[in-house]
Structure formats: structure tokens, C-alpha cells
């Protein structure tokens, strides 16, 4: 049983307690002081620590065997630098990660809006091919919040336009105010200004209008050269013409065709038109030379006085040639006579003498079919006219020019109201 604590009869003197806490005076050693146990805790040396054999005892002042493992105070300054650098790096990495996520979110939102805009545009314009929509400006999300897009580019390939298809339609809209919430609930928009162009390629025209093997090439400025073939009465004839394009109002391009010429290879050339000096039916060089060599054929032509007058041969000499083979050969055996024969317009002669072509060795059905090709019919086959498809807003054509690969027309518009505005 623990003995009861004795309570001193007199309270302790506080000055005595302070004196006990102070360091002893030099040379003073209290009774029983041991330098190996200065606090009087009853510590005993451990034989394994090498006491008495010169080993390290662990007591103050004992420096035996102090080597690389000697204790030294921690460098708090170095640790604080490392902690500071580590924190900055963590903040920088976190900032980069957040920026990356924001950038990806902005890009994904923009791609989604572009996809929805392309879908709406395809539906509103009844397009077969899905358009490409490119929304400019970064960041996109700030434009969404402001409901104001800086610029949107639209490209629509293969747009039907009457008989032909427009190879490309490009438009760049600027200062766009959105009615609704981007990117999912777009009701409408107001476009401040718009410009662009449409392109009708010769390659597409050759494919769509060239079932008769007609080819279109550039003649510069507003003219297109037309070359190709047409099947006429079982014979492939060559066709030449020039097509001129011009703006027709604000939404269409019209075509006028002139300088038409139909060549029946080796037989004749037909030029439709009212100008007698340049139009009509004339023999090809091969046909004129062949007719001049064959007695029956040339005598059939020389038997018609009007033909003789057109050739410019005196009537007396013609009568001699009709009765003498030698005179006929002397008259028709020169290159000059064949050239004169090519200058004769046979249109009127065929009307007055239907049998003349057959007597001259030419198929009258073929020539009749060729001459039935009237300018309006040829123009319709060579027409490059087109009209812009219906589009939301007021869009009009500006300049029309013929380029190396096709026809290009500029587009322009302003204050375009698209969709619902309420």
C-alpha cells in the first residue's frame, strides 16, 4: 500500500526553487555527481557500448568512432526551396491541364455547332450533298454566350441549277447575330454581310451537256468555245460555236450562242444564219475536188445556169466543156476551179433543184437533216445558263467571268434574315 504524501508544514520558498534551476557555480560538484550521469538518472554504461575499452559510450564529450554517420542539424533552407519549386510546378501543370480541357471543350462545342448548322442548311436548301460549315473565331464559347459569330464559311459542292450543276458554291458570312441558344437551339440569324462565288466547271458541263461529245473550253472574258460532235441521220457531224455568258438579273446567268458551224466530214459545211455572205451550205475541199474529177457529177452542176454564174465561168466555155471531155478536163482540172466550187452557196440551189445533191454524189437526206439544225435548237444544246437555287435571304450575283476551268460568278448579300426572328 502506497504511503500517504506528507504535506510540509511550511510552504516552499520560491527563491529556493529558482536557485535549484540555475547552473552550478564553476568547481562546484554536488555529492554523488557522476559525469557519466549528470542528471542523476541512474544511467549505467552498457558493456556492449565499449566503456572501458575505448569504444563509443554515447556520453557527452565522447567522440570516439565518429564517422560519416555523425549527426548534423537539418538544412531547413534547402527544404523550403524544394517545397516552393514543387508548388509552382504543380500550379503550372494544373493550369496547363485546365487550359487543355477548356480548349478541347471549346473545339468540341464548335464542331457540334458546325455539324448542326450544316444539317439545318442542307434541309432548308434541299441539298443532296451535305455542306461544309466552318465557324471562325476563338474562343468559340465566348461567341456563344454573346450570340454573335465573327465569321462563318460555307462550302456546298454539286448544287443543282437547272440543266447543269454548280461544282462549288462558297459563301463567307460576317457579323452574324444568333436568335436562340447555341449550339443546340438555333432559331434564326441575321447576317450583316455576305460574299462568295459560284463555279460551273467545264468538266461538269462536258459530262452533263456532252452526251453528244460536246466539249467546252475557255475563250477568255465572257466567251466559251464549243467543240464536239452530234449524230445526224446516222452520221457523226462536227459542231463548232461560241457561247457568251452574262448575268441575267440578280440570280441567273444566261447564254447566247453564235458563230455556229456544222461540218459533215469530207462533204460540206453548214453555217446557219441570215447573213448570206457567211452562212449557207458549201462543199468541203474533199467533196469539191472529187466532184471536179468525176465527169457526171461536175456536168450535173454545170448544167444549172445559176451555179455557173456563182462559179464565175463564162457560159461559152461551159457549153464547150459539156460537149467535150478535153474541154471539161481543162476547165475543171485546176485547183482554182475546185476553190471556186467551194465558194458556191448551195442552199438556194438545193431548194430550186432538189435533185442536184444526188446528181453530185451527196446524200440529200443527210444534208437535209444538217440544214434542219436551227440556231435555237443548237443554242439550247450549248446553253450554259443556270439559276441560283432558292436560298434563305437576299443573295444576288455580281460579276460573271470565264476562267480556264469554268465559269465563275461572284455572290453578295447584306442584312440577310435566316430562319425565325421572333
DRENDO-1510 file (C-alpha; in Angstrom, 1 decimal, always signed):
<recs>
REC; n; res; u; v; w
REC; 1; UNK; +0.0; +0.0; +0.0 .
REC; 2; UNK; +1.3; +3.4; -1.0 .
REC; 3; UNK; +2.2; +5.6; +1.9 .
REC; 4; UNK; +0.3; +8.9; +2.2 .
REC; 5; UNK; +2.0; +12.0; +0.9 .
REC; 6; UNK; +3.4; +14.2; +3.5 .
REC; 7; UNK; +2.3; +17.8; +3.3 .
REC; 8; UNK; +5.1; +20.1; +4.6 .
REC; 9; UNK; +4.1; +22.3; +7.4 .
REC; 10; UNK; +5.7; +25.3; +5.8 .
REC; 11; UNK; +5.2; +26.3; +2.2 .
REC; 12; UNK; +8.3; +26.1; +0.0 .
REC; 13; UNK; +10.3; +29.2; -0.7 .
REC; 14; UNK; +10.1; +30.2; -4.3 .
REC; 15; UNK; +13.6; +31.6; -4.3 .
REC; 16; UNK; +15.0; +28.2; -3.3 .
REC; 17; UNK; +13.3; +26.6; -6.2 .
REC; 18; UNK; +14.8; +29.2; -8.6 .
REC; 19; UNK; +18.2; +28.5; -7.1 .
REC; 20; UNK; +17.9; +24.8; -7.8 .
REC; 21; UNK; +17.1; +25.6; -11.5 .
REC; 22; UNK; +20.2; +27.7; -12.0 .
REC; 23; UNK; +23.5; +26.3; -13.3 .
REC; 24; UNK; +26.0; +25.3; -10.6 .
REC; 25; UNK; +28.9; +27.5; -10.0 .
REC; 26; UNK; +32.3; +26.6; -11.5 .
REC; 27; UNK; +34.1; +23.9; -9.5 .
REC; 28; UNK; +31.0; +23.0; -7.6 .
REC; 29; UNK; +30.2; +19.3; -7.7 .
REC; 30; UNK; +27.4; +18.1; -5.6 .
REC; 31; UNK; +27.7; +14.9; -3.6 .
REC; 32; UNK; +27.4; +11.8; -5.7 .
REC; 33; UNK; +27.9; +13.7; -9.1 .
REC; 34; UNK; +28.9; +11.5; -11.9 .
REC; 35; UNK; +29.9; +13.0; -15.2 .
REC; 36; UNK; +28.5; +9.9; -17.0 .
REC; 37; UNK; +25.1; +10.6; -15.3 .
REC; 38; UNK; +25.0; +14.4; -14.7 .
REC; 39; UNK; +21.2; +14.4; -14.2 .
REC; 40; UNK; +21.4; +11.7; -11.6 .
REC; 41; UNK; +19.0; +9.4; -13.5 .
REC; 42; UNK; +20.9; +6.3; -12.5 .
REC; 43; UNK; +22.2; +5.6; -16.0 .
REC; 44; UNK; +24.7; +2.7; -16.2 .
REC; 45; UNK; +27.1; +2.2; -19.0 .
REC; 46; UNK; +26.4; -0.7; -21.4 .
REC; 47; UNK; +29.3; -3.0; -21.7 .
REC; 48; UNK; +28.4; -3.5; -25.4 .
REC; 49; UNK; +28.9; +0.2; -26.0 .
REC; 50; UNK; +32.6; -0.2; -25.4 .
REC; 51; UNK; +33.0; +1.5; -22.0 .
REC; 52; UNK; +36.4; +0.9; -20.6 .
REC; 53; UNK; +37.7; -0.4; -23.9 .
REC; 54; UNK; +37.9; +2.9; -25.8 .
REC; 55; UNK; +34.6; +2.4; -27.6 .
REC; 56; UNK; +31.9; +4.9; -28.1 .
REC; 57; UNK; +29.9; +5.4; -25.0 .
REC; 58; UNK; +27.3; +7.8; -26.1 .
REC; 59; UNK; +28.1; +10.2; -23.3 .
REC; 60; UNK; +28.6; +13.9; -24.0 .
REC; 61; UNK; +32.2; +14.6; -25.0 .
REC; 62; UNK; +32.8; +11.1; -26.2 .
REC; 63; UNK; +33.9; +11.5; -29.8 .
REC; 64; UNK; +35.2; +8.1; -30.4 .
REC; 65; UNK; +34.4; +6.4; -33.8 .
REC; 66; UNK; +32.5; +9.5; -35.2 .
REC; 67; UNK; +32.5; +8.9; -38.9 .
REC; 68; UNK; +30.2; +9.6; -41.9 .
REC; 69; UNK; +27.1; +8.9; -39.8 .
REC; 70; UNK; +27.8; +11.8; -37.5 .
REC; 71; UNK; +24.7; +13.8; -36.7 .
REC; 72; UNK; +24.3; +17.3; -38.2 .
REC; 73; UNK; +21.5; +19.8; -37.9 .
REC; 74; UNK; +18.8; +19.7; -40.8 .
REC; 75; UNK; +19.1; +22.3; -43.6 .
REC; 76; UNK; +15.7; +23.9; -43.4 .
REC; 77; UNK; +16.6; +26.5; -46.1 .
REC; 78; UNK; +17.1; +23.8; -48.8 .
REC; 79; UNK; +13.9; +22.1; -47.9 .
REC; 80; UNK; +11.9; +25.3; -48.1 .
REC; 81; UNK; +13.3; +26.0; -51.6 .
REC; 82; UNK; +12.3; +22.5; -52.8 .
REC; 83; UNK; +8.9; +22.9; -51.4 .
REC; 84; UNK; +8.5; +26.3; -53.1 .
REC; 85; UNK; +9.6; +25.0; -56.6 .
REC; 86; UNK; +7.4; +21.9; -56.2 .
REC; 87; UNK; +4.3; +24.0; -55.5 .
REC; 88; UNK; +4.9; +26.3; -58.5 .
REC; 89; UNK; +5.3; +23.3; -60.8 .
REC; 90; UNK; +2.1; +21.8; -59.5 .
REC; 91; UNK; +0.2; +25.0; -60.1 .
REC; 92; UNK; +1.7; +25.3; -63.7 .
REC; 93; UNK; +0.8; +21.7; -64.5 .
REC; 94; UNK; -2.7; +22.2; -63.1 .
REC; 95; UNK; -3.1; +25.4; -65.2 .
REC; 96; UNK; -2.0; +23.6; -68.4 .
REC; 97; UNK; -4.4; +20.7; -67.8 .
REC; 98; UNK; -7.3; +23.1; -67.2 .
REC; 99; UNK; -6.3; +25.1; -70.3 .
REC; 100; UNK; -6.2; +21.9; -72.3 .
REC; 101; UNK; -9.6; +20.8; -71.1 .
REC; 102; UNK; -11.1; +24.3; -71.9 .
REC; 103; UNK; -9.5; +24.2; -75.4 .
REC; 104; UNK; -10.9; +20.7; -76.1 .
REC; 105; UNK; -14.3; +21.7; -74.7 .
REC; 106; UNK; -14.3; +24.8; -77.0 .
REC; 107; UNK; -13.3; +22.8; -80.0 .
REC; 108; UNK; -15.9; +20.1; -79.4 .
REC; 109; UNK; -18.6; +22.8; -79.0 .
REC; 110; UNK; -17.6; +24.4; -82.2 .
REC; 111; UNK; -17.6; +21.1; -84.1 .
REC; 112; UNK; -21.0; +20.3; -82.8 .
REC; 113; UNK; -22.4; +23.7; -83.8 .
REC; 114; UNK; -20.8; +23.3; -87.3 .
REC; 115; UNK; -22.5; +19.9; -87.7 .
REC; 116; UNK; -25.9; +21.2; -86.6 .
REC; 117; UNK; -25.6; +24.3; -88.9 .
REC; 118; UNK; -24.7; +22.0; -91.9 .
REC; 119; UNK; -27.7; +19.8; -91.1 .
REC; 120; UNK; -30.1; +22.8; -91.0 .
REC; 121; UNK; -28.6; +24.3; -94.2 .
REC; 122; UNK; -29.0; +21.1; -96.1 .
REC; 123; UNK; -32.6; +20.8; -95.0 .
REC; 124; UNK; -33.5; +24.4; -95.8 .
REC; 125; UNK; -32.0; +24.3; -99.3 .
REC; 126; UNK; -32.9; +20.7; -100.1 .
REC; 127; UNK; -29.4; +19.9; -100.9 .
REC; 128; UNK; -28.3; +16.4; -102.0 .
REC; 129; UNK; -24.8; +16.9; -100.7 .
REC; 130; UNK; -24.1; +17.9; -97.1 .
REC; 131; UNK; -22.4; +21.4; -97.0 .
REC; 132; UNK; -19.3; +22.1; -95.1 .
REC; 133; UNK; -19.5; +24.8; -92.4 .
REC; 134; UNK; -16.5; +26.4; -90.7 .
REC; 135; UNK; -17.0; +28.8; -87.8 .
REC; 136; UNK; -14.1; +31.2; -87.3 .
REC; 137; UNK; -13.0; +33.0; -84.1 .
REC; 138; UNK; -11.6; +31.7; -80.9 .
REC; 139; UNK; -12.7; +31.1; -78.3 .
REC; 140; UNK; -16.0; +29.8; -79.6 .
REC; 141; UNK; -17.8; +29.6; -76.3 .
REC; 142; UNK; -17.5; +33.4; -75.7 .
REC; 143; UNK; -19.2; +33.9; -79.0 .
REC; 144; UNK; -21.9; +31.5; -77.9 .
REC; 145; UNK; -22.5; +33.5; -74.8 .
REC; 146; UNK; -22.6; +36.7; -76.8 .
REC; 147; UNK; -24.8; +35.2; -79.5 .
REC; 148; UNK; -22.5; +36.8; -82.1 .
REC; 149; UNK; -20.3; +35.0; -84.5 .
REC; 150; UNK; -17.5; +36.8; -86.2 .
REC; 151; UNK; -17.4; +34.8; -89.4 .
REC; 152; UNK; -18.8; +31.6; -90.9 .
REC; 153; UNK; -17.6; +30.0; -94.1 .
REC; 154; UNK; -20.0; +27.7; -96.1 .
REC; 155; UNK; -19.0; +25.4; -99.0 .
REC; 156; UNK; -21.6; +23.5; -100.9 .
REC; 157; UNK; -20.5; +21.1; -103.6 .
REC; 158; UNK; -22.6; +19.9; -106.5 .
REC; 159; UNK; -25.6; +22.2; -106.3 .
REC; 160; UNK; -28.3; +21.6; -109.0 .
REC; 161; UNK; -29.0; +24.7; -111.1 .
REC; 162; UNK; -31.4; +24.0; -114.0 .
REC; 163; UNK; -29.7; +21.9; -116.7 .
REC; 164; UNK; -26.3; +22.0; -115.1 .
REC; 165; UNK; -24.8; +21.5; -111.6 .
REC; 166; UNK; -22.7; +24.1; -109.9 .
REC; 167; UNK; -19.4; +22.4; -109.0 .
REC; 168; UNK; -18.9; +24.7; -105.9 .
REC; 169; UNK; -20.7; +27.3; -104.0 .
REC; 170; UNK; -18.7; +29.3; -101.5 .
REC; 171; UNK; -20.0; +31.9; -99.1 .
REC; 172; UNK; -18.4; +33.8; -96.3 .
REC; 173; UNK; -20.9; +35.4; -93.8 .
REC; 174; UNK; -19.7; +38.0; -91.3 .
REC; 175; UNK; -21.2; +39.8; -88.3 .
REC; 176; UNK; -23.8; +37.1; -87.5 .
REC; 177; UNK; -26.3; +37.7; -84.8 .
REC; 178; UNK; -27.9; +34.5; -83.4 .
REC; 179; UNK; -31.5; +34.1; -82.4 .
REC; 180; UNK; -31.7; +31.2; -80.0 .
REC; 181; UNK; -29.1; +29.4; -77.9 .
REC; 182; UNK; -26.0; +27.9; -79.4 .
REC; 183; UNK; -25.2; +25.3; -80.2 .
REC; 184; UNK; -28.4; +23.3; -79.9 .
REC; 185; UNK; -31.4; +25.7; -80.1 .
REC; 186; UNK; -30.7; +28.0; -83.1 .
REC; 187; UNK; -34.0; +29.5; -84.3 .
REC; 188; UNK; -32.6; +32.0; -86.8 .
REC; 189; UNK; -29.9; +34.5; -87.5 .
REC; 190; UNK; -29.2; +37.9; -89.1 .
REC; 191; UNK; -26.1; +38.1; -91.3 .
REC; 192; UNK; -24.6; +41.5; -91.5 .
REC; 193; UNK; -22.8; +40.9; -94.8 .
REC; 194; UNK; -22.0; +38.0; -97.1 .
REC; 195; UNK; -19.8; +37.5; -100.1 .
REC; 196; UNK; -18.7; +34.4; -102.1 .
REC; 197; UNK; -18.8; +32.8; -105.5 .
REC; 198; UNK; -20.3; +30.0; -107.6 .
REC; 199; UNK; -18.3; +27.9; -110.0 .
REC; 200; UNK; -19.6; +26.0; -113.0 .
REC; 201; UNK; -16.8; +23.7; -114.3 .
REC; 202; UNK; -16.3; +22.8; -117.9 .
REC; 203; UNK; -15.7; +19.2; -116.7 .
REC; 204; UNK; -19.2; +19.0; -115.3 .
REC; 205; UNK; -20.7; +20.7; -118.4 .
REC; 206; UNK; -18.9; +18.2; -120.6 .
REC; 207; UNK; -20.3; +15.4; -118.6 .
REC; 208; UNK; -23.9; +16.8; -118.2 .
REC; 209; UNK; -24.3; +18.5; -121.6 .
REC; 210; UNK; -21.8; +16.5; -123.5 .
REC; 211; UNK; -23.8; +13.4; -124.2 .
REC; 212; UNK; -23.2; +14.3; -127.8 .
REC; 213; UNK; -19.5; +14.6; -127.1 .
REC; 214; UNK; -19.5; +18.4; -127.0 .
REC; 215; UNK; -16.6; +20.0; -125.2 .
REC; 216; UNK; -16.4; +23.4; -123.6 .
REC; 217; UNK; -13.1; +25.4; -123.3 .
REC; 218; UNK; -12.1; +28.9; -122.3 .
REC; 219; UNK; -12.1; +31.7; -124.8 .
REC; 220; UNK; -11.5; +34.5; -122.3 .
REC; 221; UNK; -13.5; +37.1; -120.5 .
REC; 222; UNK; -17.2; +36.1; -121.2 .
REC; 223; UNK; -16.8; +33.6; -124.1 .
REC; 224; UNK; -16.7; +29.8; -124.2 .
REC; 225; UNK; -15.5; +27.8; -127.2 .
REC; 226; UNK; -17.8; +24.8; -128.1 .
REC; 227; UNK; -16.4; +21.9; -130.0 .
REC; 228; UNK; -17.9; +18.4; -130.4 .
REC; 229; UNK; -20.0; +16.0; -132.3 .
REC; 230; UNK; -23.6; +15.4; -133.0 .
REC; 231; UNK; -25.2; +12.3; -134.5 .
REC; 232; UNK; -27.3; +13.4; -137.5 .
REC; 233; UNK; -29.0; +11.0; -139.9 .
REC; 234; UNK; -26.7; +8.2; -138.8 .
REC; 235; UNK; -23.6; +10.3; -139.4 .
REC; 236; UNK; -21.4; +12.0; -136.8 .
REC; 237; UNK; -21.0; +15.6; -137.7 .
REC; 238; UNK; -18.7; +18.1; -136.0 .
REC; 239; UNK; -20.1; +21.2; -134.4 .
REC; 240; UNK; -18.4; +24.5; -133.6 .
REC; 241; UNK; -19.8; +27.5; -131.8 .
REC; 242; UNK; -19.1; +30.3; -129.3 .
REC; 243; UNK; -21.2; +30.7; -126.2 .
REC; 244; UNK; -21.2; +34.0; -124.4 .
REC; 245; UNK; -22.4; +34.2; -120.8 .
REC; 246; UNK; -23.7; +37.2; -119.0 .
REC; 247; UNK; -25.6; +38.0; -115.7 .
REC; 248; UNK; -29.3; +37.8; -116.1 .
REC; 249; UNK; -30.8; +39.8; -113.3 .
REC; 250; UNK; -29.5; +39.1; -109.8 .
REC; 251; UNK; -29.9; +35.3; -109.6 .
REC; 252; UNK; -29.3; +33.9; -113.1 .
REC; 253; UNK; -26.7; +33.6; -115.9 .
REC; 254; UNK; -27.9; +33.5; -119.5 .
REC; 255; UNK; -26.1; +32.3; -122.7 .
REC; 256; UNK; -26.1; +33.5; -126.3 .
REC; 257; UNK; -24.6; +31.2; -128.9 .
REC; 258; UNK; -23.2; +32.4; -132.2 .
REC; 259; UNK; -20.6; +31.6; -134.9 .
REC; 260; UNK; -22.2; +28.2; -135.3 .
REC; 261; UNK; -20.8; +25.8; -137.9 .
REC; 262; UNK; -21.7; +22.2; -138.6 .
REC; 263; UNK; -19.1; +20.2; -140.6 .
REC; 264; UNK; -20.1; +17.0; -142.4 .
REC; 265; UNK; -16.7; +15.4; -142.7 .
REC; 266; UNK; -15.5; +15.3; -146.3 .
REC; 267; UNK; -18.8; +16.5; -147.7 .
REC; 268; UNK; -20.0; +20.0; -146.8 .
REC; 269; UNK; -20.1; +22.7; -144.1 .
REC; 270; UNK; -23.3; +24.3; -143.0 .
REC; 271; UNK; -23.4; +27.6; -141.2 .
REC; 272; UNK; -26.8; +28.6; -140.0 .
REC; 273; UNK; -27.8; +32.3; -140.0 .
REC; 274; UNK; -29.4; +35.0; -142.1 .
REC; 275; UNK; -26.1; +36.6; -143.3 .
REC; 276; UNK; -25.8; +35.2; -146.8 .
REC; 277; UNK; -22.1; +36.2; -147.0 .
REC; 278; UNK; -21.1; +33.9; -144.1 .
REC; 279; UNK; -24.0; +31.4; -143.8 .
REC; 280; UNK; -25.2; +28.7; -146.0 .
REC; 281; UNK; -24.1; +25.3; -147.3 .
REC; 282; UNK; -20.7; +24.9; -149.0 .
REC; 283; UNK; -18.8; +22.0; -150.3 .
REC; 284; UNK; -15.9; +20.7; -148.3 .
REC; 285; UNK; -12.5; +20.7; -150.1 .
REC; 286; UNK; -12.5; +16.9; -150.4 .
REC; 287; UNK; -16.0; +16.9; -152.0 .
REC; 288; UNK; -15.2; +19.8; -154.3 .
REC; 289; UNK; -12.1; +18.1; -155.6 .
REC; 290; UNK; -13.9; +14.8; -156.1 .
REC; 291; UNK; -16.8; +16.3; -157.9 .
REC; 292; UNK; -14.4; +18.2; -160.2 .
REC; 293; UNK; -12.7; +15.0; -161.1 .
REC; 294; UNK; -15.9; +13.0; -161.9 .
REC; 295; UNK; -17.5; +13.9; -165.2 .
REC; 296; UNK; -21.1; +13.0; -164.4 .
REC; 297; UNK; -21.0; +14.9; -161.1 .
REC; 298; UNK; -19.5; +18.1; -162.5 .
REC; 299; UNK; -21.6; +18.1; -165.6 .
REC; 300; UNK; -24.7; +17.9; -163.3 .
REC; 301; UNK; -23.6; +21.1; -161.5 .
REC; 302; UNK; -22.6; +22.9; -164.7 .
REC; 303; UNK; -26.0; +22.2; -166.2 .
REC; 304; UNK; -27.6; +24.6; -163.7 .
REC; 305; UNK; -27.1; +28.2; -165.0 .
REC; 306; UNK; -27.2; +29.8; -161.5 .
REC; 307; UNK; -24.4; +27.5; -160.4 .
REC; 308; UNK; -22.3; +28.5; -163.4 .
REC; 309; UNK; -22.9; +32.2; -162.6 .
REC; 310; UNK; -21.8; +31.6; -159.0 .
REC; 311; UNK; -18.7; +29.9; -160.1 .
REC; 312; UNK; -17.9; +32.7; -162.4 .
REC; 313; UNK; -17.1; +30.7; -165.6 .
REC; 314; UNK; -18.2; +32.2; -168.9 .
REC; 315; UNK; -21.2; +30.5; -170.4 .
REC; 316; UNK; -19.5; +29.8; -173.7 .
REC; 317; UNK; -16.7; +27.9; -172.1 .
REC; 318; UNK; -19.2; +25.9; -170.1 .
REC; 319; UNK; -21.1; +24.8; -173.2 .
REC; 320; UNK; -17.8; +23.7; -174.7 .
REC; 321; UNK; -17.0; +21.7; -171.6 .
REC; 322; UNK; -20.4; +20.0; -171.6 .
REC; 323; UNK; -19.8; +18.7; -175.1 .
REC; 324; UNK; -16.0; +17.8; -174.9 .
REC; 325; UNK; -14.2; +15.8; -172.3 .
REC; 326; UNK; -11.0; +17.5; -173.1 .
REC; 327; UNK; -12.5; +20.9; -172.6 .
REC; 328; UNK; -14.2; +19.7; -169.4 .
REC; 329; UNK; -10.8; +18.5; -168.1 .
REC; 330; UNK; -9.1; +21.8; -169.0 .
REC; 331; UNK; -11.9; +23.7; -167.2 .
REC; 332; UNK; -12.2; +21.6; -164.0 .
REC; 333; UNK; -8.7; +20.1; -163.7 .
REC; 334; UNK; -7.1; +23.0; -161.9 .
REC; 335; UNK; -7.1; +23.7; -158.2 .
REC; 336; UNK; -8.6; +27.1; -158.9 .
REC; 337; UNK; -11.8; +25.6; -160.2 .
REC; 338; UNK; -12.2; +23.4; -157.0 .
REC; 339; UNK; -11.7; +26.5; -154.9 .
REC; 340; UNK; -14.3; +28.4; -156.9 .
REC; 341; UNK; -16.7; +25.5; -156.5 .
REC; 342; UNK; -16.3; +25.7; -152.7 .
REC; 343; UNK; -17.5; +29.3; -152.7 .
REC; 344; UNK; -20.9; +28.4; -154.1 .
REC; 345; UNK; -23.7; +28.6; -151.6 .
REC; 346; UNK; -25.8; +25.5; -152.4 .
REC; 347; UNK; -28.8; +26.4; -150.1 .
REC; 348; UNK; -30.8; +28.2; -152.8 .
REC; 349; UNK; -29.7; +25.7; -155.5 .
REC; 350; UNK; -31.0; +22.8; -153.5 .
REC; 351; UNK; -34.3; +24.5; -152.9 .
REC; 352; UNK; -34.7; +25.2; -156.6 .
REC; 353; UNK; -33.2; +21.9; -157.8 .
REC; 354; UNK; -33.8; +19.1; -155.2 .
REC; 355; UNK; -32.1; +16.5; -157.5 .
REC; 356; UNK; -28.8; +18.4; -157.6 .
REC; 357; UNK; -27.2; +16.9; -154.5 .
REC; 358; UNK; -27.9; +13.4; -155.6 .
REC; 359; UNK; -26.5; +14.1; -159.1 .
REC; 360; UNK; -23.4; +15.5; -157.4 .
REC; 361; UNK; -23.0; +12.2; -155.4 .
REC; 362; UNK; -24.1; +13.7; -152.0 .
REC; 363; UNK; -26.8; +12.1; -149.8 .
REC; 364; UNK; -29.7; +14.6; -149.8 .
REC; 365; UNK; -31.2; +13.1; -146.6 .
REC; 366; UNK; -28.0; +13.8; -144.7 .
REC; 367; UNK; -27.8; +17.4; -146.0 .
REC; 368; UNK; -31.5; +18.0; -145.3 .
REC; 369; UNK; -31.0; +16.8; -141.7 .
REC; 370; UNK; -28.0; +19.0; -141.2 .
REC; 371; UNK; -29.8; +22.1; -142.5 .
REC; 372; UNK; -32.7; +21.4; -140.2 .
REC; 373; UNK; -30.4; +22.2; -137.3 .
REC; 374; UNK; -31.6; +25.7; -136.4 .
REC; 375; UNK; -29.8; +28.1; -134.2 .
REC; 376; UNK; -32.4; +27.9; -131.4 .
REC; 377; UNK; -32.0; +24.2; -131.2 .
REC; 378; UNK; -28.3; +24.3; -131.2 .
REC; 379; UNK; -28.3; +27.1; -128.7 .
REC; 380; UNK; -30.4; +25.0; -126.3 .
REC; 381; UNK; -27.8; +22.2; -126.5 .
REC; 382; UNK; -24.9; +24.6; -126.0 .
REC; 383; UNK; -26.6; +26.7; -123.3 .
REC; 384; UNK; -24.6; +27.2; -120.2 .
REC; 385; UNK; -27.4; +29.2; -118.5 .
REC; 386; UNK; -28.1; +28.5; -114.8 .
REC; 387; UNK; -30.1; +30.0; -112.0 .
REC; 388; UNK; -29.3; +30.0; -108.3 .
REC; 389; UNK; -31.4; +27.7; -106.2 .
REC; 390; UNK; -33.7; +29.2; -103.7 .
REC; 391; UNK; -31.8; +30.2; -100.6 .
REC; 392; UNK; -32.8; +32.0; -97.4 .
REC; 393; UNK; -32.2; +35.6; -97.6 .
REC; 394; UNK; -31.4; +38.1; -100.4 .
REC; 395; UNK; -28.4; +36.8; -102.3 .
REC; 396; UNK; -27.5; +38.2; -105.8 .
REC; 397; UNK; -25.0; +37.5; -108.5 .
REC; 398; UNK; -22.4; +40.1; -109.4 .
REC; 399; UNK; -19.6; +39.7; -111.9 .
REC; 400; UNK; -19.5; +36.7; -114.3 .
REC; 401; UNK; -16.2; +35.7; -115.8 .
REC; 402; UNK; -15.0; +32.7; -117.9 .
REC; 403; UNK; -11.9; +31.1; -116.4 .
REC; 404; UNK; -9.6; +28.4; -117.7 .
REC; 405; UNK; -11.6; +25.6; -115.9 .
REC; 406; UNK; -15.1; +27.0; -116.0 .
REC; 407; UNK; -17.4; +29.9; -115.3 .
REC; 408; UNK; -17.3; +31.8; -112.0 .
REC; 409; UNK; -19.8; +34.3; -110.7 .
REC; 410; UNK; -19.5; +36.4; -107.6 .
REC; 411; UNK; -22.1; +36.4; -104.9 .
REC; 412; UNK; -23.0; +39.2; -102.5 .
REC; 413; UNK; -25.6; +40.0; -99.9 .
REC; 414; UNK; -26.3; +42.0; -96.8 .
REC; 415; UNK; -28.8; +42.1; -94.0 .
REC; 416; UNK; -29.8; +38.5; -94.6 .
REC; 417; UNK; -32.5; +37.2; -92.3 .
REC; 418; UNK; -32.3; +33.5; -91.9 .
REC; 419; UNK; -34.9; +31.4; -90.1 .
REC; 420; UNK; -37.2; +32.7; -87.4 .
REC; 421; UNK; -36.5; +36.1; -86.0 .
REC; 422; UNK; -39.0; +36.1; -83.1 .
</recs>
